[in-house]
Each structure stands twice: as C-alpha cells, then as structure tokens.
Amino acid sequence: MDLEAKTVYLLLGSNLGDRRAVLELAVQRIGECIGQITDLSSYYETAAWGVEDQPAFLNLAAAVITSLSPHELLERTLSIEKELGRIRAEKWGARVIDIDIILYGREVIDDGERLQIPHPRMQDRKFVLVPMAEIAAEAEHPLLQQNISALLSILKDNLVVSKIS
C-alpha cells in the first residue's frame, strides 16, 4: 500500500570535519533516498546545545515531500547518518551529521522510545526554530497548535543562532 505523499521537515546539523560539505552530501542523499526536496534554509551556526564543550554546529532545515512512512523515514535518516560517518557515542555529543525529523505533515507519532513526531523539544530550541521559520513559518505544531513563527516569538532560548549564508 502506498502512503499519501507528505511534507516533512528535517533539521540537519554537523559540528565535526568539513561541516558544510557533510551537510551538502546529506542533502544530496536525502533527495536520492527520501524524497523531493522543496526548500532548504540558509546555513546557521550555533553553539553546541546540551553538551557545550564541543565545536559549534552548522545547521539547516529541509522541506521534503515523501511517501515513506514515519518509521521508514527514520530508518532512511539513520542510514544516511551512518553512511556519512555518524557514531553514536554520547547523547548530545559532537557528531559529523545529525538528521532530526521535526514534523511529518500534521501527524503525531510516539512509539515510546524510538520515534517521536513532532520532535519533542523543537519548541524549546532556537537552532531548530530559526531555520524552520525561514522555510516554514506557517507550519503548525500539531500538539501546541501554534505555527513556527509564533513558537519562535515566545521562545526563551538565548542561544546565539547566526545566519552564515
């Protein structure tokens, strides 16, 4: 059974190696393995969040049309991370690539541990909301029933998020 195509939003980040090159390759692989990329944000540099004693991250958001189920999408993002050298050693630790599923249409998914959509901390993180606002300001958080712009306007996160391109 084919699923109806959905617009999903992904946040990509890298803080090891040639960050921009890794993100460019990840975007290419997303287009090849996940679906049609309809929009990309600018690049944003942010200090590390969570574990702060590590290099700054380069982040960008991507809008993708996909027919993959949420769990298939997760498997493909994890596969791309692994292909590009991601090693999961420390929660919130330094990494060559991180691909988070932020929104999957207007769906809410919580299977306990492995997959939570919308991303459970998206509304608390400036490094997520700033690039998301650039490409999806009106996209609505299905649980909070507020769009990205509104969430950004009430955000308390003071982390510096600098647009670099």
JOURDA-V410336 format. One record per backbone hydrogen bond with DSSP energy under -1.0 kcal/mol. CO is the residue of the C=O (numbers start at 1). NH is the residue of the N-H. Records with the same first field share a line. If there is no record, write none. Layout:
CO=NH + NH
This chain:
6=66
7=105
8=64
9=102 + 103
10=62
11=100
12=60
13=98
14=58
17=19
18=22
19=23
20=24
21=25
22=26
23=27
24=28
25=29
26=30
27=31
28=32
29=33
30=34 + 35
36=65
39=63
43=164 + 165
44=59
45=162
46=57
49=51
52=54
57=46
58=14
59=44
60=12
61=41
62=10
63=38 + 39
64=8
65=36
66=6
69=73
70=74
71=75
72=76
73=77
74=78
75=79
76=80
77=81
78=82
79=83
80=84
81=86
82=85
87=89
90=93
95=15
98=13
100=11
102=119
103=9
104=107
109=117
111=113
115=111
117=109
119=122
121=124
122=125
125=128 + 129
126=130
128=132
129=133
130=134
131=135
132=136
136=139
137=149
139=148
141=145
146=141
147=151
148=152
149=153
150=154
162=45
